[in-house]
Amino acid sequence: MISMVMVAVGVYARLLKHAEAAMACLAVDPAILLIVVGVLTFLITFCGCVGSLRENICLLQVFSVCLTIIFLLQLAAGALGFVFSDKARGKVTEIINGAIVHYRDDLDLQNLIDFGQKEFSCCGGVSYKDWSQNMYFNCTATNPSRERCSVPFSCCLHDADQAVINTMCGHGMQARGYLEASAFIHTNGCIDKLVNWTHSNLFLLGGIALGLALPQLVGIVLARLLINQIQDQIKLQLYNQQHRADPWF
């Protein structure tokens, strides 16, 4: 049911977008991510549910194998991310830069970036000047956009007592130096903030990873136990059929 809701939300968000904008940033679209994860989750859980209800060995084996693969991929991703932290950081930088480029092309992506910059009190990938990669915020003299050399309002320093948010507070900030801009916006990039947050919340992340891994392990073990029980019942039935004392019984 959860996977079907994820697919429905993803499809609904996808249909609301303009076709041109949707195709421009297909790789970084949160709606596509929801659809893909929802479909995969539905297929795997469908095999487990129907396989256990119908005692179908084939479906149960598919369910068990898929959970095992996902579990191993999670372990591999965690180990590789820890061992090759520099390459992982480079990949994160590449993803964030791609999201910055398509900031105005996708409303869902725009809201996601704004939420991240507000929560982590950061701006851009490495620094606030990374926003020059976006065609609307680019600092070149030939850029006709009104947002030329600006940054999104989510980069700005907000007063807690401020009732109305000034969405133009980041205007012209890329043309200013770090010290001058730091009086109005967050100048630190989100990558360093994300790395620092990860190091500060290792126990929390470990607990989340364990909470995701335990149900998978339980599902794998229970599926294997059920498969073995079904196979034992089949063997018992075949044995009884072959060794009946009275063939006319």
Secondary structure, DSSP 8 states (H G I E B T S, - for coil): -HHHHHHHHHHHHHHTS-HHHHHHTGGG-HHHHHHHHHHHHHHHHHHHHHHHHHT-HHHHHHHHHHHHHHHHHHHHHHHHHHHTHHHHHHHHHHHHHHHHHTTTT-HHHHHHHHHHHHHHT--SSSBGGGGGGSTTT---TT---TTTT---GGGB---TT-SS--TTTTTTGGGS-HHHHTTTB--B-HHHHHHHHHHHTHHHHHHHHHHHHHHHHHHHHHHHHHHHHHHHHHHHHHHHHHS-S-TT-
